[in-house]
Amino acid sequence: MRLPRAAGLHVFAVSVRTATQGWTGSWTTSTGGYAAVGPWTDRTLRLVVRTSAGGPRVRMRFDNTFAAAPVRIGGATVAVQASGAAARATPVPLSFGGAESVEIPAGAQAYSDPLGFAVPADANLLVSFHLPGPVPAAPLHRLAQQRSYVSEPGDHAADGTARAYTSVITSWPLLAGVDVGGGPGSVVLLGDSITDGDKSTVDANRRWPNVLAGRLLRQSAVPRYGVLNQGVSGNRVVTDRYPGDGVSTDTAGVSALHRFDRDVLAQPSARTAIVFEGVNDVRWGTSAEQVIAGLRELAARGQARGLRMLAATILPCEGETRCTAALDAERVAVNEWIREGGVFDGVLDFDAVVRDPADPARMLPAYDSGDHLHPGDAGLAALADSVDLRLL
């Protein structure tokens, strides 16, 4: 900032307006498809989600993505989890435009009203909402690696106990975001099953985004950003898996190119995005040149909107059925471009972190979950621990 030259100018104070618009993304998930559920009629869902940043206020975002019909939320609450479906204190009701219920049109979203509620950092919340129903299908994130709960009939959103919640689900339907008041903004991680936490320990929050969020909270060299996990298992850079219309059993989402606006650019106060995708593309026949073109486009679109764009190299996967020598050549070509292309604002060399020096096409056994494609808890922690936080 440069002040004008003026003999009579006296500056008493300077204030720089924040670009956060008052909110930091603390948790999010990507809608991967529109799948058959339940069907639920007069049931309450109690979803368990892990915060990154904390704050004194909260709002929730519900997305009816891909839907052909509206869905009604009859009432919703938020609480800090004690254990399972039990709340630490009486759940606090949310409102929508001053009303206790909201109907979300097909393809639309709804934010709850800002609520004074102390959201702890790095903690589990219970977000409960009643579905008067019937709900035979819903937009959802399939692989939560987290148990959530469905109640017996009735509106049990205000229940503090777990008694009514007799069924378990391992997906996140309808709920797409938790924002907290204030804060420095967020880092968005656009990825596939490795970012989604596939093969990590269920209910333990050992996905590499969770480990990264913990690192940010324990330091003061850079802002303690919220970390938003937009990983979708099976997702690809340039090819849609879910067709984007109708009920489907495929919940691997539309391509990174097609979901970038919704899952990255639309996130509150996003500062930096990390793109960590491509292995599913090359495993299913997409050429290195096509993946590179897609990554180049993602970098340009993010940078045009003022985001700092980082890319992570693709992990080795020799030993997995589709990870042939020909595939590895394509993977290596993409990685060479990521490292040397100069298109992204920074590079996270995850390939170098987990590969076996004696066999660079294969993951180190200590980091391998056992399927040779996905790192286990130790490998995911190694990815997060390798991130130079100054790049964020």
C-alpha positions, 0 to 999 in steps of 0.5 A: 500500500502506498499513501499519496504525497500531501503536505497536509496529510496526517495518518492516525491509523491504517486498517487493511480490510480482510478478504475472509468475509468473516468466515473460515472453512473448518470442514468440508467434503465433496459430493461424489454422486447421487445414490440410493439411501434408506429410504429415510422417512421421518429419520434423523441423521447425526453426522460426525465431522472433524474440525480443523480451525476453531472459532466463536461462531459456526454455520453449516452448508447443506448441498442438494447437488445432482438432485432432481427433486428438493429435500426438506430438512425439518430441523438441525442442531450442532454439538461437540461429540462426547462419544459415538452418537452422544453429545457432550452437552445439549445440542444447539438448534440451527436456523435457516433464514430465521426458520427452524426448517428449510427446503433445499431445491434440486441442485441448490444449497442452504446455509444455516444462520450464523450461530454463536457456538464455540467450535473447538479446533481439531475436534469432532462435531455432531451435526444432526438433521431431521428428514421428514422424508421420504428420502430414497436417494441423496447426494453424498460423500461415500467414503467417510472413514467415519461412523455416523448415525441414523435414528429410529423414527422421529425428530431426534436432533435435539437429543443429547443421548445416543439412545435413538441412534440405532443404525450406523452409516459410513457416508456423509449425505447432504452436509457439505461444509462447516465454517467458523467465524473469523480466522485466517482462511483455508487451504483446499486439498483437491484429491482422490482416494489418497486424500479421501483417507482410503485405508486409513483407520476408521474413526481415527482421523488419520487422513493426511489432511487431518495430520496437516491440520494438526501441524498447522494448529501446533505452530505459529510460523504461518497462519493456522489455516483451516484445512478442507479435504476435497478428496473423492475416492476414484476421482480423476483429473479429466474424466467424469466417473459419476455421469452427473445426472440421476441415481447412480452406484458410482460415487467417484464424482465428476472430474477435478476440472468439472468440480473445481469451481464448486469444490475449490473456488466456492470455498469460503476464504480459500487462500491456497489449493493443493492438487493431488490427482492423476493416478486414477487417470493413468491407471485407466488409460489417460495419457500423461499429456492429457493429465498435464493439460488438465493440471495446467488448466486447474493451475490457471483457473485457480491463479486467475482467482487469486489462489496460490496453486500447489501440485503434489506428485503422483505416488508409485503403485507397482504391485497393484494390478493396473500399475504396469511398467507402461503406466509408471512411465506415464506417471513419471512423465506427469511428475517430471512436468509437475517438478520442472514445468513451473506452472504451479506456485509450488510443488509437494514431492509426495512421490519422493517421500514414499517411494522405495529407493531400491525400487522407485516404482513401488511404495516403501513397505512401511508406508504401504497399506497393503494394496500397493496403491494407498498409503496406510496411516504411517504413509499418510502421516509422512505425506503431511509431515513433508509439507513445507508449511511456508508454501501454504 
